[in-house]
């Protein structure tokens, strides 16, 4: 129940405060969101499999976001930021769809 309350509070605060992302961080926001979604679906899959651990989830969530952001930053420094961004999105997208497929199989037994 606490995570749901935190989510509602976060959404309401975001809608009321209308925060803006600084210009230099804008290329990293979509990558951070995709990395966070990967960790979220991985955590949901682990929960359904009965092996969820909150510490593992937190470390996975933070490390996904940090590593994905670092890869894009490194690509920007090397002048190939868009290619590495695409690579990160493809890899994380594959992981997301794999986790969603496992969740679907678990829920619908198909």
Secondary structure, 3 states (H helix, E strand, C coil): CHHHHHHHHHHHHHHHHCCCCCHHHHHHHHHHHHHHHHHHHHHHHHHHHCCCCHHHHHHHHHHHHHHHHHHHHHHHHHCCHHHHHHHHHHHHHHHHHHHHHHHHHHHHCC
